[in-house]
Amino acid sequence: MDDIDRDLLGALVRDGRMTYQELARAVRLSANAVAERIRRLRHSGLLRGYHADLDLRVLGRTLIALTDVRLRDDVSGRDFEQSLHAVPQVVSAAHTTGEYDYQLRIACTDPAELEHVVDILKHGHGARQLRSRVILSEIDLDPSRLLGISTVR
């Protein structure tokens, strides 16, 4: 990956709908050269796709919580992970180290819905203990910042 690839990826992170022509102007290459570089980045697995970034708050999901989950001993991680697909309020999950097994990002309309989701996780999905924190505000950090890192600091 060279500087041009980094510039292309940075541009796509900021706006995944940019055309090859727009990207070509941004990096001063032909659209065909940009298309070939993008194909190579996709083939390498570095560029996995293009996604819509939904604003959960605009969807009425104004209460966003981070919930740590410790599973019951009789529940496997695989079973728990599969069961999360049935809980639409859980918008992401991470298997973690430490005293809890998972961290969930839960998007709800109000505290009553969060309480309902917590009850569902406890009684139907094998959670033994949960700890939730409500997100007050979020800080958008551009992940393309990683493209310029040459050493760990």
C-alpha positions in Angstrom: 0.0 0.0 0.0 1.5 3.3 -1.0 0.5 7.0 -0.4 -2.0 7.0 -3.3 -3.8 3.9 -1.9 -3.9 5.7 1.5 -5.4 8.8 -0.1 -7.9 6.7 -2.0 -9.0 4.9 1.2 -9.2 8.1 3.2 -11.4 9.6 0.5 -13.7 6.6 0.5 -13.9 6.6 4.3 -15.1 10.1 4.2 -17.5 9.5 1.3 -18.0 5.9 0.1 -20.1 7.1 -2.8 -17.3 8.9 -4.7 -17.1 7.9 -8.3 -13.9 6.7 -9.9 -13.7 10.0 -11.7 -14.0 12.0 -8.5 -11.4 9.8 -6.8 -9.1 10.1 -9.9 -9.2 13.9 -9.6 -8.5 13.7 -5.9 -5.3 11.6 -6.4 -4.3 12.8 -9.8 -4.7 9.5 -11.6 -6.9 8.3 -14.4 -10.2 6.7 -13.5 -9.0 3.4 -14.9 -5.9 3.4 -12.7 -8.1 4.3 -9.7 -10.5 1.5 -10.5 -7.7 -1.0 -10.7 -6.3 0.2 -7.4 -9.7 -0.1 -5.8 -10.1 -3.7 -7.2 -6.7 -4.6 -5.8 -7.6 -3.1 -2.3 -10.8 -5.1 -2.3 -9.1 -8.3 -3.4 -6.5 -7.9 -0.6 -9.4 -7.7 1.9 -8.4 -4.3 3.2 -11.4 -2.6 1.6 -14.3 -4.8 2.6 -17.2 -2.8 1.2 -19.3 0.3 1.2 -21.9 0.9 3.9 -24.7 3.4 4.7 -24.1 5.1 8.0 -27.5 5.3 9.7 -28.2 8.0 12.3 -30.0 6.0 15.0 -31.3 9.1 16.7 -33.0 10.2 13.5 -34.7 6.8 13.5 -36.1 7.6 17.0 -33.5 5.5 18.8 -32.3 8.4 21.0 -31.2 6.2 24.0 -27.9 4.4 23.0 -26.4 2.2 25.7 -23.2 0.2 26.1 -24.1 -2.9 28.0 -21.5 -5.4 29.3 -22.8 -9.0 29.5 -21.5 -11.9 31.6 -23.0 -15.2 30.4 -24.3 -18.0 32.6 -21.9 -20.9 32.8 -24.3 -23.2 30.8 -24.5 -20.8 27.8 -21.9 -21.0 25.0 -20.7 -17.8 23.4 -21.7 -19.2 20.0 -25.3 -19.7 21.2 -25.4 -16.2 22.7 -24.0 -14.6 19.5 -26.6 -16.4 17.4 -29.4 -15.3 19.8 -28.5 -11.7 19.4 -29.9 -11.7 15.8 -33.4 -11.9 17.4 -32.9 -8.7 19.4 -33.1 -5.8 16.8 -32.2 -3.2 19.4 -28.7 -4.7 19.7 -26.9 -3.0 16.8 -23.4 -4.3 17.5 -21.6 -6.8 19.8 -18.0 -7.4 20.7 -16.6 -10.5 22.5 -14.2 -9.0 25.1 -11.6 -9.8 27.6 -12.0 -9.0 31.3 -14.7 -9.6 33.8 -17.5 -9.5 31.2 -17.8 -11.7 28.1 -19.4 -9.2 25.7 -20.1 -5.6 25.1 -23.3 -4.7 23.3 -24.4 -1.5 21.7 -28.1 -1.2 22.2 -30.3 1.5 20.5 -33.7 2.2 22.2 -36.4 4.7 22.0 -36.6 5.2 25.8 -35.5 3.8 29.2 -38.5 1.4 29.3 -37.4 -0.2 26.1 -33.8 -0.6 27.4 -35.2 -2.2 30.5 -37.2 -4.6 28.3 -34.1 -5.5 26.3 -32.1 -6.1 29.5 -34.9 -8.4 30.7 -34.9 -10.3 27.4 -31.2 -10.8 27.5 -31.3 -12.1 31.1 -34.3 -14.4 30.7 -34.1 -15.6 27.1 -30.5 -15.3 26.0 -28.3 -16.6 28.8 -27.0 -13.3 30.4 -26.1 -13.8 34.0 -25.1 -10.2 34.7 -25.4 -7.0 32.8 -24.0 -3.5 33.3 -25.3 -0.6 31.1 -24.1 2.9 30.5 -26.1 5.4 28.5 -24.1 7.3 25.9 -24.5 11.1 26.4 -22.7 12.2 23.3 -20.3 10.6 20.7 -17.1 11.9 19.2 -16.7 11.2 15.5 -13.1 10.2 14.8 -12.0 9.5 11.2 -10.8 5.9 11.0 -8.6 6.9 8.0 -6.3 8.4 10.6 -4.9 4.9 10.9 -3.7 5.0 7.3 -0.9 7.4 8.2 0.5 5.6 11.2 3.9 4.1 10.6 4.8 3.1 14.2 3.0 2.3 17.4 3.4 5.1 19.9 
